[in-house]
Amino acid sequence: TQYSFKEVFGTLVVQKELFDVVAKPLVEDLIRGKNGLLFTYGVTGSGKTHTMTGSPGDGGLLPRCLDMIFNSIGPFQAKRFVFKLDDKNGVDVQTEVDALLERQRRDALPVPKTPSGKRHLDPEFADMINVQDHCKAEDVDEDNVYSVFVSYIEIYNNYIYDLLEEAPLEPIKPKWNSCNTPVRNGDFIPPQSKMLREDQNHNMYVTGCTEVEVKSTEEAFEVFWRGQKKRRIANTQLNRESSRSHSVFIIKLAQAPLDADGDNVLQEKEQITLSQLSLVDLAGSERTNRTKAEGNRLREAGNINQSLMTLRTCIEVLRENQLYGTNKMVPYRDSKLTHLFKNYFDGEGKVRMIVCVNPKAEDYEESLQVMRFAEMTQEVEVARPVDRPLSGLTPGRRFRNQAFREELARKLQLRGGPLGGETEEQSVAEMLLQNFPPLPSCELLDINDDQTLPKLIEALEQRHKMRQMLSEEFAKNVLAFKTMLQEFDSSVLSKEHYIQGKLSEKEKTIAGQRTELERLEKKIKTLEYKIEILEKTATIYEEDKRNLQQELESKSQKLQRQASDKRRLEARLQGMVAETTMKWEKECERRVAAKQLEMQNKLWVKDEKLKQLKAIVTEPKEKPERPSRERDREKAVQRSLSPPPVPNAPPVRLRHRRSRSAGERWVDHKPPSNVPTETVLQPHVPHAITVATASEKALAKCDKYMLTHQELASDGEIETKLIKGDVFKTRGGGQAVQFTDIETLKQESPTGRKRRSSPSHPDPLGEAADSEWTDVETRCSVAVEMRAGSALGPGYEHHAQPK
């Protein structure tokens, strides 16, 4: 599998090379007022924390970023507390006096919140920040003042904790842990989790987070190291010092321009620019079955994997929106990690990710997942223009003011003291008085002294003449200066006229360009409106296309279902036709057989009648002796027996009664006490289980039941009853029989029937002949002569219904 990235570093890459390629552009953007976000992502033990923090003697990305920031803004930093962060992710600017009062108030506190940069550094991290490169940004605005604020948080089990928060200790009241034992230090006090909020510019921030103003790299890294000791680190099978939380080190840079004189900060909140660089050391991506974690460690691994999965989902949705032009909602709120950096993913700053890969064979699958996700994140590009406020002040005012002050200090040093306007005027007057001739002594000691006054008058006249000369010279100089001023004014006026002409020409050009811009803007609006209409039309067409495709799919599915139903119906109808054809073929065969049997019976009856008639006709005419009652009874019994048919006649087949429910499984219950009747018609049930006593095993196999019961009728004949019923399964698992029909079969003897009426003294011969004829006729009609569907016998229903 091949993965391509923007830059790939080998195993022997030094920290400086990595910093120059990855983090240096982010620091330059930070100084220019832009935001940045840097992730380290990878499997547990792949070197994320080492890449971010570094090792003694070779600092990582974090100390190098801090060193570059302070190397760039070092001479332009504002005094402490000139910039003051508020609780709503904003920044205010204070005057020098307010900042001085704030510093005095903080110095009066017993424990200062801001660490002092002059303290002795902890040797544990002193080598990490000793960076000799002195990397520096090029384009630093020299007319701005800067302040750096740092904060350090961790996201653990989807909760946010402040690593710089000082836990308030109460020495009088001891702390208690879960085992009800006192705790001497505050390590067991659970910190309070922080909430995420949105400021007025829709940027996310952590409320109540400690933000420390720092003035040097040593001071900033000391704050970081203090929070690093509180970070959640737990042992797993993969790494002894595996980080179990996401750590976020936030560097905020506040900058504001100087005033017009270049002395103090401009007291306008709108001119303040606040940029932010977030350095995120993600927790290790790992499978829980490899960490051998249990209990809380297992829950931590689940939360870590969930937050990383949410990060991947957000990146994938952003990429999908970018590639396909969709507007799907990005699930930032599913995790505190993605919710905190929502603005970066929306285009508020540049996002970079360092993927750490471990070549261990055990991490093969996790490394593949990590690289697949990292390769996909390169394709996401979201940018938003950043408007910086314009101060409108002259650039370079800081150095001009500084040069003026240096020149003034030099002059003061040359003159030996401060000079003001009055001293200069006095020195000029003294110089004029020194040029005048000295006055003679004015003391009159003698009344007759006539030399002092003339000398004084002469000296005063000389001074008067000199003064007139000076005044005339001063007037000449004034006149010359006035002429020079007039010439200068005329030249200025001419230049002003020339400039006004040029300005009018420029204004005309600007007006023409403005009209052209307005025309182009109108054209742009028209084109945007057309584009919007076309996009709406395209969306409507796409929606119609999707609806038509769905309708087409539904109709095709419906047609497929109908075709399958039709095929099933055809198969079913073919089966029914085949079954019906087979049934009717069997029925026709049965009817033909029945008809053949009926015709054979009729022929046999006729043959019997003819034989009987022939026997009667061929009997002797003599009247025999009347036999006794016993012989008559024996003879009657012999007469009731049918003579055997002629040898050429077909043999008589026993006709069995057909059951009403042919094709079903029957239990034929025949008690052992039944007497076989041996008549021509016998009840016959095919597929029956014949039992002497009803059993549950036989009933479980059948769904019909028939009991054969025999009893003597009133005339002494045997009457057979067929009691039929249906077998049902009961709730308890047994069987029950519900009786539905009773059929009665009665056997009648021809000898028991009444003979025809005869005279009071019958002729024995005629009586015997008549009795014999009647018995044969009655027996034949009862036992043989029956048609299909006739009501003469108990089995008529089976011949009437098709099988």
KOLVOLUM-588039 format. One record per residue: x, y, z of N, C-alpha, C in turn. Coordinates in steps of 0.05 Angstrom, whole numbers, plus 5000, padded with zeros to 4 digits. Example, Ala and Ser with C-alpha at 12.3 -4.5 7.8 and 13.67 -1.06 7.14 Angstrom:
BEGIN
526448865156524649105156526449345156;525749555142527349795143525850015157;
***
This chain:
BEGIN
501749765000500050005000501850255000;501150454983502750694982501050924992;502351095008501051335019502851575012;501751795003503252024996502552255015;504652395024504352615042505852865032;505353085044506653335035509653325041;510453205064513253175071513552925088;515752785083516252535098519052565110;519352515136521852545150522852265158;525452225157526551975164526851935194;528051715202528351655230530551825243;532451925228534652075239534352375235;531952475230531552755226531952905252;533153145251533553305275531153485280;530953585304528553745312528554005297;530854125290530854385276529654355248;530354145234529254105207526254075208;525353915227522453875230521054145236;522254305254521154555262521054755238;523154765222523254955200521154895179;520554635175518554565154515754585165;515254495190512554465199511554705215;513054785236512054975256512855255250;515055305236515955585231513855755216;512555645195510455805182508155875200;507455695218505255745237505955975256;508555985265509356205283509356475268;510256465242510256715226507356815223;505456625218502656705215501656815242;502556705264501656805290502457095294;504957155287505857435290504457625271;503557525248502057685230499057705237;498257575259495457595268493657375259;494757145250493156925241493356685260;491256525260491156295279492556055267;493355865284494555625275494055395294;493955145283493454905299495354685290;496754565309498654355302498054105319;497553875305496953625318499353445316;499753275336501453035334499652795337;499652615317497752395316499152135310;498451925323499651665317499051455338;500151225335499750995353501251055379;500450925400501750955426504750865424;506551035434509350965433510751035407;509451195389510751255364512351515365;512251665388514051895391512652165388;510052175395508552435393509552635413;509652545439510552735460513452815456;515152635447517952705442518052915419;516452885399516453085377515553355387;513553365405512453615414514353745435;515353585455516853705477519853695472;520853475461523653445457525053295479;527653305479529253165500531353355510;532653305532534753475542536953515522;537553765517539653835497538553865469;536053785464534953805437531953855440;531154105442528354175447526554105423;524054055429522153985409520854225396;518454175385517054395371516154615390;515154535414514054735432516154935442;518454845453520355055461521455215438;521755095414522755245391520655455382;518155395383516055595377516255825396;516455775422516655985442519156155438;521356025432523856175428523656355403;522456265382522156425358520356665363;518256625378516356845384517857065400;519256995421520457195438522957315424;524357165406526457285391525457495371;522957465362521857645342520657895355;519257865378517858095389519258195414;521758095419523058165444523258465450;524358625431524558915437521959075436;519858945426517259085422515158995442;515958855463513958755482512958985500;510358965506509159165524509759085553;509459285570509859225598507659045609;508258915630506258725641503758865649;501458735642498758825649497859065632;499359135611498259335592495959205576;496358955568494158795556492958625578;490358615579488958465600486758295587;486958035590484857855579482457855597;480057855584477557835600476557545600;474257505612473157235615471557145591;471457305570469757245547471457215521;473957125525475757075503476457335488;476457555502477257815490479557925505;480558165495482858285507482358585509;483158715531482958995535485759115537;485959385532488459515534488259725557;490359745573490359935596492560145591;492260365605494360575604496760485621;498860635618501260565634500760595664;499160795671498660835700497060595711;494960515696493260285706494960025707;496759995687498459755687500359765711;501360005718503160025741501759965766;499260065769497659995793497159695795;496559585772496059295771498459135780;500859215770503259075778503859105808;503359345819503759385848501859215864;499359195854497359035869498158735868;499058645844499858355842502458305859;504258495860506658455876506058435906;503858565914503158565942501958305951;501058135931499857875939502057685950;501257505968503257325980504457135960;502757025942503656835921503156955894;505057065881504557185854503756975834;501657045818500756855797502756845774;503957065768505757075745508556995754;509756795742512456715751514556925743;516556945759518657135754520757015735;521557175716523557075696526357065707;526857185731529557195742530156965761;528156785765528556565783530356355770;531556195788533355985778531655765764;532555685740530955495724531255215735;529155065731529154785740531054625722;533054495733534954345715533654125700;531154055707529753835693529153905664;528654165659527954245632529754475622;531854545637533554765628534954715602;535654455596536954395571535154405547;532554365552530654355529530254625517;530454835532529855105521532355255514;534655125517537155255509537555215479;535955365464536055345435538055545424;540055465410542255635400541655745372;539455675360538955755332538156055330;536756155350535856435350534256485325;532356315320530556355297528756595301;528256745280526857005283525157045258;522757165263521057225240521957475226;521457495200522557715184520757965186;518157935179516358165177514958215204;516258345222515058425247514358715247;511858785253511059065252512359205276;514159395270515659525291514059745305;511859825295510160025307508059905325;508159645330506259515348507659435374;506059395395507059275419505659005423;507058825436506158545437506158445466;504358245471504358105496503557815490;504857625505504357345501502957235526;500857075521499356935542499356635536;499756465556499756175552497756055571;496555835562494755665578495155375571;494555205589495154915585492754755596;491454605578489054445587489454165577;487853985588487853705579484953615576;484453445557481753325552481953035559;480652965582480952695593478152585598;477552345585474852225587472652425578;473352585557471552775545470853005565;472553045585472253275603474753455600;474453715604476653905601477553995629;480253965634481354045659483654245654;483854445673485854645671488354545686;490554515672493054415685494554625700;493854885696495155105710493555205734;491355075739489655165761490855095788;491055295805492155245832489855155851;490054905861488054795879488254935906;486055055916486255185942486554985964;488655025980489354846002488454976029;487154816045486254906071487854746092;489854866105491554706123490054626148;488054776156486554706181484754456176;483354456154481454246149482854036130;483253786140484653596123482853496100;484253406079482853286056482452986060;480252876050479552596053479252476026;480252226023479952095998477651896000;477351715979475051525978475251316000;477651276011478051066032477651176060;476651426062476151556088478651576104;480851646090483451696104484351976096;485552116115486352396108488652396088;488752596071490752626051492452866057;495052836056496753056064497153266042;497253176018497553375996494953375980;494753555961492353595946492153435920;493853225917493753085892491252925888;489952845909487552685907485052845903;485253115904482853285901482053285872;479753195865478953185836478653475826;479953545805479653815794476853855782;476054105780473454175768473754185738;472054055724472154055695471054325685;472154415662471454665650469354635627;468054855621465954855601466954995576;465854925553466455055528464355265522;465155495513463255715506463955835479;462155995469462556125443462456425448;464556575438464656865443462957005422;463157275422461557435404462457405375;464957315371465857265344465556975335;463956825350463356535345465856365346;467756445363470156275368469756125394;470655875395470255705419472655755438;472055755464474155795484473255645509;475255605527474755465553474355675574;472055665587471455865607472955805633;473856025646475255995671478055875669;479155875646481855755642483955955651;486055855664488256025674489956105650;490356365646491956465624494156645636;496656575632498856705645500356875625;500957125632502457295615505457245620;506957185599509757115601511357305584;513957345592515657545579518157415568;518557155571520957025560520456735555;522256605540521956325534522156155559;523956235577524356085602521856095619;520656325620518256365636515856195625;515656205598513356055586513755755589;516255655585516655365587516455275616;517055445635516655375663513755335669;511955505658509055465661508255205648;509255145624508554885611509454655628;511854665639512854435654511254395680;510254615691508654585715506054445709;504854495686502454355678502954075669;505354025657506053765648506153555670;506953645694507053465716504253375726;502253525719499453455727498053285705;499353245683497953115661497352825667;495152715656494252445661496152245646;497652105661499451895650498951635665;498351425651497751165663499250945648;499950735662501450525649499550335634;500350255610498950045595501049845586;500049635573501949435563503549535540;502549735526504049835502506250025509;505850185530507850395536507650455566;509950465579509950515608509050785615;509550985597508751255603506851365582;504851195577502951275556501151495565;500851695548499051925554496151835551;494651875571491851785570489952015565;490952245558489252485553490452645530;488752805518489652995497490553255512;493053335507493953585519494053805498;493154055506492954285488494454515502;496654595489498154835499497455065480;496255275491495155495475496955745479;497955855458499556105458497956325445;497256535461495756755450497656995448;497557135425499257375421497457615416;497557805435495958055432497758265422;496858425402498458645392496658875385;497759115390496259365385498259575376;497459765359499259975349499860185370;502160325366502760555383501160795373;501061005390499661245382501361405362;500361645354501661805334504461895343;504861935369507462025378509461795381;508461545380510261315383511061265411;509561375431510361335459508761115473;506061135471504360955487502560795468;501260595479499460425464496960575457;495960535433493460665424491160545440;489660725453487560625471484960585456;484960405437482560335421482460035420;480259925431479959635432479659505404;478559665385478159555358480759505344;482959645353485559615339487159385350;486159235370487659015382487158765365;489358635359489258375344490158155363;488457945365489057715383489157465366;491557355363491957105348492756885367;492356635357492656405375493956175360;495856045373497155805363496755585384;495455365375494755135392496554905385;498054795404499754565400498454325415;497554125400495953905411497553655410;497853525433499153265435496853065440;495952925418493752745420494552495435;492552365448493052115462493451895441;494651675450495351465431492951315420;493051265394490951105381491750805384;489950655398490650375404488150215406;488449945402486249765406486249665435;483849645446483649585475484449295481;484249115461484948845467488048805468;489549005458492448985459493549125484;492049305495493149455519492849295544;491249075544490748925568489649105591;488049305583487049495603484449385614;483949455639481549375653480449615669;477849605674476649805691476850085679;478050275695478250555687480050575662;482150415661483950435637482350365612;480650165614479050075591477150295583;475850425602474050645596475550885583;478050935593479651145582480251085552;481050845547481750765519479250805501;476950725511474450765495473951055489;474251225510473851515505475851635486;478351545488480451645470479751565441;479151305437478451215410475951355400;474051415417471651555409472251835399;473951985414474652255406476152265380;478052065377479552055352477751975329;475851805334473951735313472251975305;471452135325469952375318471552575301;474152595308475952765292476052665263;476352405260476352295233473752335218;471552315232468852355220468552645211;469452835227469253115220470953175195;473353065194475053105170473752985145;472652745148471352615126468952765115;467352875133465053025125465853285111;467953425122469053665108470053595080;471453365078472453295052470153225033;468153095043465853035025464353285016;464053475035462753725028464453875007;467053865009468754004991468853874963;468853604962469053464937466453474921;464153424936461653384922459753634924;460653844938459054084940456654054957;456653854975454353814993454654005017;452653995034452654175057451854005082;453153785086452553615109453553745135;452153695156452853805182455253655193;457353795201459753675212459253625242;459653375252458953315280461153405299;461553675302463553775320462853705349;460353725356459553705384459653415396;460353225379460452945389462952905407;464853085406467253065423468153345430;469253365455470253625464472753715447;474253515438476653585422475953735396;474053625381473253745356471553995361;470053995383468354235388470154475395;472354425409474154645416475454775392;476154615372477554715348475654735324;473154775329471154795307471855025288;472855255299473455485282475755435263;477655275271479955205254478955045230;477154855234476154695212474354855194;473155065205471455235188473055445173;475655455176477255635160478455875175;478355865202479456095217482456085218;483755875211486655865213487755625198;490355605199491755385185492055145204;491454905194491554655210493754485198;495554385215497654195206497653965225;498453735213498453485229501053335224;502353265246504853095245503952805252;504452625233503652345237506252195245;506152075269508351925279507851625274;509651495261509251215253511451045267;510550825280512350645293512750405275;515250325268515650095250515249825263;514249815287513749545300511649395284;512249135282510348955268507648935282;507648955309505148935324503349165319;504449395310502849635305502049665276;502249445261501849465232499049565225;496949445236494149515229493549805238;494349875263493850145272495250355256;497750285247499250475231497950515204;496850305192495450335167493050515170;491550485192489250655196490050945199;492250985215493251265219494051395193;495551245177496551365152494251415132;492351235132490051275114488451525121;488151565147486651805156488352055150;490952045156492652285151492752355122;492852155104492952215076490352345067;488152255078485552375071485252665080;486552725103486253005114487653205096;489653125080491053315063489153445042;487053295035485353395013483253595023;483253655049481253845059482554125060;481354315046482354595046479954775050;480054905074477955095081479355355088;478855565074480155825079478156045082;478656235099476856465103478656715105;477956925090479657165091479457295119;481757405128482057535154482557835149;480757995159481058285156482358395181;484758525177486158645199485358945201;485059055225484259335227486459515218;485659735205487559935196487660165216;490060235225490360455245490460725231;491460745207491661005193493861175203;495661075220497861225230500361195213;502161395216504661395199506461165208;507360995190509260785198511960895205;513360755222516060845230516061045252;513861085266513761295286515261215312;515560955317516960865341519960955339;521160895315524060955313524561265310;522661405298522961695297522861815325;520961725340520861825368523361745384;524261505379526661415393529061585384;529361645358531561805349531462085360;528962195361528662465372529562475402;528762275416529462275444532562245448;533662075431536562045433538062305427;537162445406538462705399538062905420;535762915432535163115454536963045478;537262795484538962715507541862795501;542762765476545462825469546063125472;544063285463544463575466544463665495;542663545510542663615539545263535552;546363315543548963225555551163415547;551063525522553163715513552963985528;550564075533550164335546550564315576;550564075586551064045615548564075631;546364105620543964115636541564175618;539264175629536864225613536664525606;535664575582535364845571532464885565;531465125572528765195565528665435547;526265535540525865765523526766025536;526166055563526866305577529866345578;531366135584534266155586535466235560;534366135537535466205511534966505506;532566605513532066885509533967055526;534366975551536167125568539067125557;539966915547542666905537542967095513;540867105495540967285472541067575482;539467645503539467925513542167985526;543367795540545967845552548067885530;547867735508549767765486549468045474;547068145471546668425460547768635479;547268595505548268795525551368785526;552468555521555468545522556668685498;555168705475556268845452556169155455;554369245472554269535477556769625493;557569895489559869995505559070015534;561069975551560369985580559770275590;557970295609557170555619559370645639;559970905639561871015659560671025686;562271085705561271105733559371345735;557171305749555071515751555071645779;556971605795556971715822557872015821;556372185833557072475836557872525864;560472565868561472615895561872915900;562173065878562573355882560473505866;559473725878557373885865558374025841;560874065840562074205818563174025797;562573765798563573575779562073605753;563373685731561973715705563073525684;564373315692565373115672563772855672;562672785694561272525696558772525678;557172735680554772745665555272755635;557172925625557572915596558572645586;560272505602561072235594558672045593;556972075612554571895612552771955589;552472215583550772285560552072185534;554672195532555972105507555671805504;555971665527555571365526552771295518;550871435529547971375523547471435494;548571645483548071715455549271495437;551671395444552771185428550970935429;549970875453548170645455545670685438;544670935439542270995424542770955394;545071055385545771025356545970725349;547270575367547570285361544870145361;543170235379540470115379538970185354;539170435344537870505319538970335296;541570295296542770135275541669845276;541569745301540469465304537569445295;535969655303533169655295532869675265;534569845252534369855223535169595211;537269475222538069215211535969005215;534669015239532568825245530168865226;529669125219527469185201528169075173;530669125165531469015139531168715139;532068585160531868285161528968195161;527268355175524368285175523268305147;523968535133522968575107523968345088;526468285091527568065074526167795080;525667755106524267505114521367495103;520167745103517367765093517367705063;519267815049519367755020519867465015;521667345032522167065029519666895035;518166985055515666845062513666865039;513567115027511667145005512366974981;514966964976515966794954515266494960;515766424985515166144993512166094991;510466294999507566254997506766224968;507966394951507166374923507966104911;510466014919511265754909509465534920;508765554945506865354957504265364943;503165604937500665624923500765494895;503065554882503265434855503365124857;504965034877504964744881502264634889;500764784906498064694913496264684889;496464884872494864884847495564644830;498264594828499064364812498064104824;498264094851497363844864494363814861;492864054863489964034860489263934833;490764034812490163934785490663644783;492963554794493463264794491263114809;490463224832488463084848485763074833;485063284819482563284804482763074782;485163064769485462854748485162574760;486562534784486362274797483462214805;482062424815479262384823477562304800;478062434777476562354753477062064746;479661994747480361714742479061524761;479161614787477861444808474961424803;473661644795470761644790470161454767;471861474746471461284723471760994732;473860944748474260674758471960584776;470860774792468560704809466160624793;465660784772463360714755463760444742;466360394733466960134722466559914742;467459964767467059774789464059724794;462459944794459559904799458359734776;459259794751458159644729458959344732;461459304739462359024742460958894766;460459044788459058924810456158854803;454859034787452158974778452258724760;454258714743454458474726454958224742;456658254763457158024781454557934794;453058134804450558064818448657924798;448558024773446757894753447657614748;450357584745451357314740450957134764;451257244789450757074812447856994814;446057184806443157124806442556904786;443856924762443456714742444556454751;446956464764448156214774446356094795;445256264813443456164833440956024821;439856164800437456044787438255774774;440655774761441455524748441955304769;443155384792443555184813440955074823;438955254827436355164836435054984816;435255064790434154894769435554624768;438254634771439654374771438854204795;438454334818437554174842434754054837;433054224824430354124819430453884799;432153914778432453694759433653454772;435653494789436853264803434753124821;433153294835431053174852429053024835;428253134812426452994795427752734784;430252754778431652524768431752304789;432352384815432352194836429652064840;427552244839424852134843424051944821;424752014795424151844773425751584775;428251604784429751354787428551174809;427751304831426451144852423851024842;422251184826419751074815420350844796;422450884779423150674760424050424775;425550454796426450224811424050084824;422250244836419950124849418149974829;417850104804416149964784417549714774;420149734770421549494761421349264782;421649344807421349144829418549034829;416549214824413749124823413348924800;414448994776414248814753415648544759;417948564772419248314778417548144797;416348284818414648124836412248014821;411048174803408748074788409547834770;411947854757412847634741413247384757;414547424781414947184798412347074808;410447254815407747154823406447004800;406747114775405546984752406746704748;409446694751410746434747409746234769;409546334794408546154815405746064809;404046254799401246194793401045994771;402746024750402745834728403545554738;405645554754406545294765404245164781;402945334797400845234814398445124797;397745284776395545204759396244944744;398744924734399644684721399344444740;400244484765399944274785397044194790;395344414792392444354796391244214772;392044294747391044164723391943864722;394443824729395443544729393943384750;393643504774392243364795389343304787;387943514776385143474768384943264746;386843274727386743074705387142794716;389042764734389442494746387042404762;385842604776383442534793381142444775;380742594753378442514736379042254721;381542214714382241954701381541724720;382341754746381741544765378741514769;377341754769374341744773373041594749;374041664725372941524701373441224702;375941154710376540864712374740734733;374340884756372640764777369740734767;368740934753365940924743365640704722;367640674704367540464684367540184698;369240164719369339904733366739854747;365540064759363040034773360839954753;360940084730358840024710359139734700;361639654695362039384687361139184708;361739244733360839064755357839054756;356539284752353539294754352339124731;353539154707352438994684352938694689;355238634699355738354705353738244726;353138404746351238324767348438284754;347738474737345038444724344938184707;347138134692347137894676346937644694;348437654716348337424734345637384746;344237614753341537594764339637474744;339837564719338037454699338537154695;341237084695341836804692340736634715;340836744739339836604762336836574760;335436794751332536774749331736564728;333236574706332636374685333036084695;335236044710335735784721333535694740;332735884758330635824777328035764763;327535924742325035884727325135614713;327435544703327735294689327435064709;328435094733328234884753325334854761;323935084763321135074772319534934750;320135004725318534894703319034594701;321534514705322134234701321534064725;320234174746319634014770317433824763;317233584778315133384772312433494781;310233414768307633524774306433394799;307533164807306333034830306833214854;304833194871305033354895306433184916;308833264926310233104945308933124972;310032934988308932925015310033165031;308233275046308933525062310933445083;313233565082315233495103314533615129;316033515148315633625175316833905177;316334025200317234305203320334315203;321534105214324434115214325534075186;324333885171325333845144324734095127;322334215131321634465116323734685122;324434695147326434905155329134845142;329934595142332434525130332334575100;330034495088329734545059329734835053;328434985070328435275065331235385067;332735285086335535375088337135295064;336635045054338034965030337135125006;334535205006333435354983334535644983;335035735007336036015008338836034997;340235814996342935824985342735854955;344336024944344336084915345735854901;344435764879345835554864348335664851;350135494847352735594835352235684807;353635894800353235994772354335794753;353535824728354435654707357435684704;358835484694361735514692362635744675;361035804654361836024636361436294649;359836324670359336584682361736684697;362136944698364537054713364137024743;366336994758366036964787365137224799;363637194821362537424835364737544853;365237814850367237954867365738084891;367038064913365938194937366138494933;363838634937363838924934364139044962;366239184964366739324990365639604990;364539675014363639955017366040145017;365640355002367740555003367340755026;369440835037369241035059368641305047;367341475063366741745053369241915050;371141865066373642035066375941865056;375841805031378041645019380541815017;382741685022385241835021386241925048;384541915069385341995095386241745111;387641805133388641585151386541525172;385641265174383441185192384540985212;383240995236383640795257381140615256;381340365247379140175244379040015270;377240095288377039975315374939745313;375839485312374139255311374539085336;372639095355373038935380373138635373;374438485389374738195383372138045385;370038155398367438015401365738035376;366538185355364938215331364537945317;362237905305361537665291361837725261;363437575246363637625217361037555204;360037745188357437705175357637555149;359937575136360437435111358437495089;357437745089355637835068357237935044;355737995023357138084998358238365003;356738545015357638815020359038825047;361638905047363138935071364239225073;364239345097365539615099368539585096;369639745078372539735072373740025073;375740065088377040325090379940285083;380840405061383740375054385540545072;388040475073390040615090389140635119;388140425129387040415157388840255174;388940325200390340175220388240025236;388139755234386039595247387139525275;385539595295386239545323383939405337;384539245357382439125374381639305396;383539455406382839655427384139925418;382740145424383740405416386240475433;388440565420390840635434391740925425;393141055443394041335438396141335415;397641125412399641115391398341105364;396140935362394740925336393241185330;392041305350390641555346392541785337;395041785347396941995341397641985311;397441745298398241725270396041785251;393441805260391141825242389542075250;387942155230386142385235383242305233;382542045228379741945228379541695245;377141645255376641425273374041285266;373941015265371540865259371340625278;369040605293368540385311366340205300;366939945299364939755289363539625313;360939675314359339575337357039395327;356639165340354538975332352638925355;350138905348348138835369345738695355;344038565371341738425360339438615357;338138605334335738775329333338635342;331038765339328638665352327638405338;328338365313327438125299329437905301;331537945317333537735322335837735302;335937925284338137945264340438105276;342838075264345238225273345238505259;345438705276345538985265348339095271;349739175249352539285252352339595249;353539735268353640035267356640115264;357040295244359640415240359640695251;360940735274360940995288363541145280;363341375266365641515255366141785269;368541865270369242125283371942235273;372542485282375142615275376942615300;379542585295381442585317382742865319;382742985343383943245348386143215369;388143395367390243415388389343605410;389743515434388943685457391343855466;390844045484392944225494394944075510;394143875524395943725541397743535525;397443515498399143345483397843075476;395343035484393942785478392242805454;390342615450388442615428385642585438;383842725424380942705430379442635405;377242485408375542395385372842535387;372142665365369442785364367842625343;365642495352364042325334362242495316;362242435290360842595271358742445255;358742165255356942025237356541735247;354241635243353641345250352241225225;353341005215352240855193351340575204;348940495195347840245205347740045182;348839805187348739585168347139355181;344939265168343239055180343138815162;343638585174343538335159340738215162;339438145140336738025140336837755127;335637565139335437295128332937265111;333137155087330637125070328536955083;329436775101327436595113325736735133;326736965143325237105163323137285151;323037325124321237515111318437375109;316437545108313637435105313137345077;311837125075311237025048308737165038;308237115012305937245001303337115012;301237265010298637165021297836925004;296636725018295736475004292936395014;291636215001288936135011289135995038;286835965051286735845078287735565077;287335425056288435145053290235145029;292535215033294335235010295134955001;295834964976296834714964299734684972;300434454984303234434993305234464970;304534364947306434394924306734674915;304234804912304335084903305635264924;305135184950306335354971309335334971;310335084967313235054966314435204942;312935164919314035314896313935614900;311735714912311536004916313536094936;313935944957315936014977318736014966;319235824950321935814938322336044919;320336104904320636334885320936594901;319336624921319536874936322236894950;323236684961325836704974328036774955;328036654932330136724912329837004903;327437094898327037374889327837574911;327037514935327737704957330637704961;331937474961334837464966336337614944;335437564920336837694898336538004899;334138094906333738384906335238514930;335438364952336838484975339838464972;340838244964343738194966345138274940;343838264917345338304892344338544877;341738574874340838774854340739044868;342939194865343139474875344539644854;343439874849344640064830346240274845;348140404830349740624842347940854848;347940934874346341164882343641084892;342940824893340240744902340240744933;337840764944337440774973336840504985;337540294971336840024981338739915001;341140015001343239895019344740105034;346240025054347740215071350140335057;351040235035353440345022352840524998;350340634996349740784972351241044970;352041164993353441424992356141404979;357441184982360141154971360141134941;357841014929357640994900356741254889;355441414904354341674893356541884893;358441884911360442094913362941994898;364242174883366742094870368942064890;370741884884372941824903375042044899;
***
